Amino acid sequence: MFSDLPTHPADKILALMQIFREDPRTDKIDLGVGVYKDATGHTPIMRAIKAAEKQLWEVEDTKTYVALAGAPEFNDAMVALVLGDAVARDKVASIATPGGTGAVRLGFDLARMANPDVTVWVSNPTWGNHVSILNYLQIKNRPYRYFEPATGTVDFDGMIADLNGAAPGDVVLLHGCCHNPTGANLTADQWQAVIDTLLAKGLIPMIDIAYQGFGDGLEEDAAAVRLVASSVPETIIAASCSKNFGVYRERTGILMAVAQDGGLKTLNQGNLNFLNRQTYSFPPDHGARLVSMVLTDPALRADWEAELEQVRTGMLDLRQQLAAELQRLTNSDRFDFIGRHRGMFSMLGITPAQVDTLRNDHGIYVIGDSRMNVAGLNAQTVPILAAAVAKVTTGD
Ligand SMILES: Cc1ncc(COP(=O)(O)O)c(C=O)c1O
């Protein structure tokens, strides 16, 4: 039997991590994997999470199962964090999931359960795992234009033209903020135009939000999700706590089904619970409990928000420094978009051959599509990266 198993292409990002580990150069720079790192290259446990963990150790007196949907406190706190008061709580069904990936996977399952013939439209490019999971589930998927590599901006006309070609009932996967991998995001006016298209064509948005608080701020980053979820009849939302709470390995996320017709909540909740039950039964609780403790304790929450804000502004500073340095070295505004992008990533818009040269000649690792993790930089490595990018793109 096992010999009949298919082989799978290695995940590009994980494969690059391996090559990086094996690279003997001591001055190598990892801008590949999507994990936040501080100036020393460390991925810290956030102070509030550590404090919550200590408290939890003291008070937790059982490890019995919680609930199929996960702890209600977690669901309530996360729905409030993502949706604010844009949508009444009784319109939102939700389940805790193992990470944002779990939420994405079950969100696709939910769409297919409602519509076995569904087509999911994904931005070109998008987080590689989106397409990979859709293909694995044998869910039809189509790309919509999104990114203009030459200018580092959103190809908005292309995006709307492609979405106008979608059929009623199709699902459109959107990144709530901090688009991965490009770093290029829609403006408020563009989000409104997307909503108009969704409404005109009868399309269902599924929003993946994995970086709330990494872009323009906690509230600002949720603005688009809130606008969409309050404007259209039905929205699927997959949110990850991995990055903004730094709980990557705890596997903490949430899947929401928002229906303006509140009568659908019970049906939606039953289906979400069913999906959890069929997939792994009870979702992990530890990370979710830490997150809900942080969100509901005013002191922990204030400290978390302060630390998250430092993380966000630190990445913004690195962006500004890199854009300025590249402007100086290339004597052009070609890379100014890096300062306008938001989140942990930017696509440099350089060729695969130039990406290889960055790695081979300079020990700088970015993903093959030229996505770099801004958080992998620090004040010392920004000039090194800028010089290398200037060199590979101008040939000087
Ligand atoms: C766009 C996007 N969605 C979802 C995820 C899932 O993250 P996790 O499963 O680690 O919570 C990621 C992580 O890289 C991501 O970039």
The ligand as a Tripos MOL2 file, in Angstrom:
@<TRIPOS>MOLECULE
LIG
   16    16     1     0     0
SMALL
NO_CHARGES

@<TRIPOS>ATOM
      1 C1         -1.7110   34.4260    4.7940 C.3       1 LIG1
      2 C2         -1.5460   33.4030    5.8630 C.ar      1 LIG1
      3 N1         -2.6050   32.7270    6.2880 N.ar      1 LIG1
      4 C3         -2.5240   31.8050    7.2480 C.ar      1 LIG1
      5 C4         -1.3240   31.5080    7.8360 C.ar      1 LIG1
      6 C5         -1.3460   30.4260    8.8820 C.3       1 LIG1
      7 O1         -0.5890   30.5790    9.9910 O.3       1 LIG1
      8 P1         -0.6160   29.5480   11.1760 P.3       1 LIG1
      9 O2         -1.2490   28.2870   10.7170 O.co2     1 LIG1
     10 O3          0.8000   29.3660   11.5580 O.co2     1 LIG1
     11 O4         -1.4300   30.2000   12.2550 O.co2     1 LIG1
     12 C6         -0.1720   32.1710    7.4230 C.ar      1 LIG1
     13 C7          1.1410   31.8430    7.9870 C.2       1 LIG1
     14 O5          2.1760   32.0200    7.4160 O.2       1 LIG1
     15 C8         -0.2870   33.1560    6.4140 C.ar      1 LIG1
     16 O6          0.7620   33.8430    5.9920 O.3       1 LIG1
@<TRIPOS>BOND
     1     1     2 1
     2     2     3 ar
     3     2    15 ar
     4     3     4 ar
     5     4     5 ar
     6     5     6 1
     7     5    12 ar
     8     6     7 1
     9     7     8 1
    10     8     9 2
    11     8    10 1
    12     8    11 1
    13    12    13 1
    14    12    15 ar
    15    13    14 2
    16    15    16 1
@<TRIPOS>SUBSTRUCTURE
     1 LIG1         1 GROUP 0 **** ****
